[in-house]
Amino acid sequence: MEILIVEDEPEIAELLQRTLSREGFTCTVCGDGYRALQIFSDRKPDVIVLDWMLPGLDGLEVCARIRQKPGQKDPYILMLTAKGEEIDRIIGLSTGADDYLVKPFSPQELVARIRALLRRSLRHGGQSLVYKTTHFIVDVDQRTAQRQTSQELPELLDLTTLEFNLLATFISQPGRVWNRTQLIDKLWGDNFFGDERVVDTHVARLRKKIELDASNPTFVKTVISVGYKFEDTN
């Protein structure tokens, strides 16, 4: 597994690299946002440990740009920040980060968070798991999602890690109503910090990618005062 460490404080960057290398990860280190984007395009890391405050281009913008890159490998992103306010955590997660760690933190906690992220793609015990509905095919093992349109060949959906996990959660139990707390537990587990309304942000982004009309969704429907459910019966 390859990890990109984006941290502009040399002592912290060295500590992160030493800690993660000792755990068997291959690490690349850089200290600014523009260089991070270049390395991401060249090396396709599995995980990015991304500092919030960076020279030139801050961590939020780096995270947003990575999530917007079509056809690129979609890494897990763990954001680091010295800010502890709840609103900052909400902003970070809304931008597309998978997890959030506030400085100061222990190296052991960092390793535990990264391993928890990597386990998300293995939570089905390594068994091939494919969900199929009328319009969608979601392969959990291969991490691919396709939508069947009027065209002969299905369309490969360009989803972020969170969007994929959200769609897989919905499609695993069509018709089930999920409240925000249940979705948070599925997507973030015990690592979530912030307002549960961040779920609405990711649902809105998923709808833009899978619905013909995101303002009038056919598949991911709102259940007023409760949450969301997935339907694909036509």
C-alpha positions as CSV (number, residue, x, y, z in Angstrom):
1,M,0.0,0.0,0.0
2,E,1.3,3.4,-0.9
3,I,0.6,6.5,1.2
4,L,1.2,10.2,0.1
5,I,1.9,12.4,3.1
6,V,1.2,16.1,2.5
7,E,2.6,18.0,5.5
8,D,4.6,21.3,5.4
9,E,6.0,21.0,8.9
10,P,9.2,18.9,8.4
11,E,9.3,17.4,11.9
12,I,5.7,16.2,11.7
13,A,6.3,14.9,8.1
14,E,9.3,13.0,9.2
15,L,7.4,11.5,12.2
16,L,4.5,10.4,9.9
17,Q,6.9,8.9,7.3
18,R,8.9,7.0,10.0
19,T,5.8,5.7,11.7
20,L,4.0,4.5,8.5
21,S,7.2,3.1,7.0
22,R,7.7,1.0,10.1
23,E,4.2,-0.4,9.6
24,G,5.1,-1.6,6.1
25,F,3.6,1.2,4.0
26,T,5.5,2.9,1.1
27,C,5.5,6.6,1.7
28,T,6.0,9.7,-0.4
29,V,6.3,13.1,1.3
30,C,5.7,16.6,0.0
31,G,5.0,19.9,1.7
32,D,2.6,21.9,-0.6
33,G,-0.7,21.4,-2.3
34,Y,0.3,21.8,-5.9
35,R,3.1,19.3,-5.6
36,A,0.6,16.9,-3.9
37,L,-1.7,17.0,-6.9
38,Q,1.3,16.3,-9.2
39,I,2.4,13.3,-7.1
40,F,-1.2,12.0,-6.9
41,S,-1.4,12.0,-10.7
42,D,1.9,10.3,-11.1
43,R,1.9,7.7,-8.3
44,K,-1.8,7.0,-7.7
45,P,-1.5,6.4,-3.9
46,D,-3.9,4.3,-1.9
47,V,-4.2,6.7,1.0
48,I,-3.4,10.5,1.3
49,V,-2.6,11.9,4.7
50,L,-3.4,15.6,4.0
51,D,-2.7,18.5,6.2
52,W,-5.4,21.2,6.3
53,M,-3.1,24.2,6.3
54,L,-0.6,24.2,3.4
55,P,1.3,26.8,1.5
56,G,-0.1,27.8,-1.9
57,L,-3.1,25.5,-2.0
58,D,-4.7,24.4,1.2
59,G,-5.8,20.8,2.1
60,L,-9.5,21.4,1.4
61,E,-8.8,22.6,-2.1
62,V,-6.4,19.7,-2.7
63,C,-9.1,17.2,-1.5
64,A,-11.8,18.8,-3.7
65,R,-9.6,18.7,-6.8
66,I,-8.6,15.1,-6.3
67,R,-12.3,14.1,-5.9
68,Q,-13.1,16.0,-9.1
69,K,-10.5,14.2,-11.3
70,P,-12.3,11.9,-13.7
71,G,-10.9,8.4,-14.3
72,Q,-8.3,8.7,-11.6
73,K,-7.7,6.2,-8.8
74,D,-9.9,7.3,-5.9
75,P,-7.7,7.2,-2.7
76,Y,-8.8,7.3,0.9
77,I,-8.1,10.8,2.3
78,L,-7.3,11.4,6.0
79,M,-7.2,15.1,6.8
80,L,-5.0,16.5,9.6
81,T,-5.7,19.8,11.2
82,A,-4.9,21.8,14.3
83,K,-8.4,23.1,14.3
84,G,-10.8,21.3,16.6
85,E,-14.1,23.2,16.0
86,E,-17.0,21.1,14.8
87,I,-17.7,23.3,11.8
88,D,-14.2,22.6,10.5
89,R,-14.8,18.9,10.7
90,I,-18.0,19.3,8.8
91,I,-16.4,21.3,6.0
92,G,-13.6,18.8,5.7
93,L,-15.9,15.8,5.4
94,S,-18.2,17.7,3.0
95,T,-15.2,18.3,0.7
96,G,-14.7,14.6,0.3
97,A,-12.4,13.5,3.1
98,D,-12.9,10.0,4.4
99,D,-11.7,10.7,8.0
100,Y,-10.4,13.5,10.1
101,L,-7.6,13.7,12.8
102,V,-7.0,16.7,15.0
103,K,-3.5,17.6,16.0
104,P,-1.9,16.7,18.3
105,F,-2.4,12.9,17.9
106,S,-0.5,9.8,18.7
107,P,1.2,7.8,15.9
108,Q,-0.7,4.8,17.0
109,E,-4.0,6.5,16.5
110,L,-2.9,7.6,13.0
111,V,-2.0,4.0,12.0
112,A,-5.3,2.7,13.5
113,R,-7.3,5.3,11.4
114,I,-5.5,4.4,8.2
115,R,-6.0,0.6,8.8
116,A,-9.7,1.3,9.5
117,L,-10.0,3.1,6.2
118,L,-8.3,0.3,4.3
119,R,-10.6,-2.3,5.9
120,R,-13.6,-0.6,4.4
121,S,-13.0,-2.3,1.1
122,L,-12.5,-5.6,2.8
123,R,-15.5,-5.6,5.1
124,H,-17.2,-8.4,3.1
125,G,-14.5,-10.9,4.0
126,G,-12.8,-10.8,0.6
127,Q,-15.8,-12.6,-1.0
128,S,-16.9,-11.3,-4.4
129,L,-20.1,-9.3,-3.9
130,V,-22.1,-7.9,-6.8
131,Y,-25.4,-6.1,-6.4
132,K,-27.7,-5.9,-9.5
133,T,-30.9,-4.0,-10.0
134,T,-32.8,-3.0,-13.2
135,H,-30.5,-0.1,-13.9
136,F,-27.3,-0.7,-11.7
137,I,-24.5,-3.1,-11.2
138,V,-22.3,-2.5,-8.2
139,D,-19.3,-4.8,-7.8
140,V,-18.0,-4.3,-4.2
141,D,-14.9,-6.5,-4.7
142,Q,-13.8,-4.5,-7.8
143,R,-15.1,-1.2,-6.5
144,T,-17.0,-0.4,-9.7
145,A,-20.5,0.9,-10.3
146,Q,-22.3,0.8,-13.7
147,R,-25.6,2.3,-14.7
148,Q,-27.7,0.7,-17.5
149,T,-29.1,3.4,-19.8
150,S,-30.9,3.2,-23.1
151,Q,-27.6,2.5,-24.8
152,E,-26.4,-1.1,-25.3
153,L,-23.4,-0.9,-23.0
154,P,-23.7,0.1,-19.4
155,E,-22.1,3.4,-18.3
156,L,-19.3,3.2,-15.8
157,L,-20.0,5.7,-13.0
158,D,-17.2,8.0,-11.7
159,L,-17.8,7.9,-8.0
160,T,-15.7,9.0,-5.0
161,T,-15.0,6.5,-2.3
162,L,-17.8,7.9,-0.1
163,E,-20.3,8.0,-3.0
164,F,-19.5,4.4,-4.0
165,N,-19.9,3.2,-0.4
166,L,-23.2,5.2,-0.1
167,L,-24.6,3.6,-3.3
168,A,-23.4,0.2,-2.3
169,T,-25.2,0.6,1.1
170,F,-28.4,1.7,-0.6
171,I,-28.4,-1.0,-3.2
172,S,-27.6,-3.7,-0.7
173,Q,-31.1,-3.4,0.7
174,P,-33.5,-1.8,-1.9
175,G,-36.6,-0.3,-0.3
176,R,-35.0,0.0,3.2
177,V,-35.3,3.4,4.8
178,W,-32.0,4.6,6.2
179,N,-31.8,7.4,8.7
180,R,-28.7,9.6,8.9
181,T,-27.3,7.9,12.0
182,Q,-27.4,4.5,10.3
183,L,-25.7,5.9,7.2
184,I,-23.0,7.6,9.2
185,D,-22.3,4.2,11.0
186,K,-21.9,2.5,7.6
187,L,-19.8,5.2,6.0
188,W,-17.6,6.4,8.8
189,G,-18.2,4.1,11.8
190,D,-16.7,5.4,15.1
191,N,-14.4,7.8,13.2
192,F,-17.2,10.3,12.5
193,F,-17.1,13.8,14.0
194,G,-19.5,16.6,13.1
195,D,-23.1,17.2,12.1
196,E,-25.1,14.3,10.7
197,R,-26.4,16.7,8.0
198,V,-23.1,16.1,6.1
199,V,-24.9,12.9,4.9
200,D,-27.2,15.2,2.9
201,T,-24.3,16.7,1.1
202,H,-23.0,13.3,-0.1
203,V,-26.5,12.1,-1.0
204,A,-26.9,15.2,-3.2
205,R,-23.6,14.6,-4.9
206,L,-24.5,10.9,-5.5
207,R,-27.8,11.9,-7.0
208,K,-26.0,14.2,-9.5
209,K,-24.1,11.2,-10.8
210,I,-26.8,8.6,-10.9
211,E,-30.1,10.4,-11.5
212,L,-31.3,11.7,-14.8
213,D,-32.8,14.6,-12.9
214,A,-31.2,15.2,-9.5
215,S,-33.9,17.6,-8.4
216,N,-36.5,14.9,-9.0
217,P,-34.7,11.7,-8.1
218,T,-36.0,8.3,-9.3
219,F,-33.6,6.1,-7.4
220,V,-32.4,7.7,-4.1
221,K,-35.6,9.0,-2.6
222,T,-36.1,11.2,0.5
223,V,-38.3,9.9,3.2
224,I,-39.5,13.0,5.0
225,S,-38.5,13.3,8.6
226,V,-36.7,10.0,8.5
227,G,-33.9,9.7,5.9
228,Y,-33.4,8.0,2.5
229,K,-34.2,4.9,0.6
230,F,-33.2,3.3,-2.8
231,E,-35.7,2.1,-5.3
232,D,-35.2,0.7,-8.8
233,T,-38.3,-1.1,-9.9
234,N,-38.9,0.2,-13.4
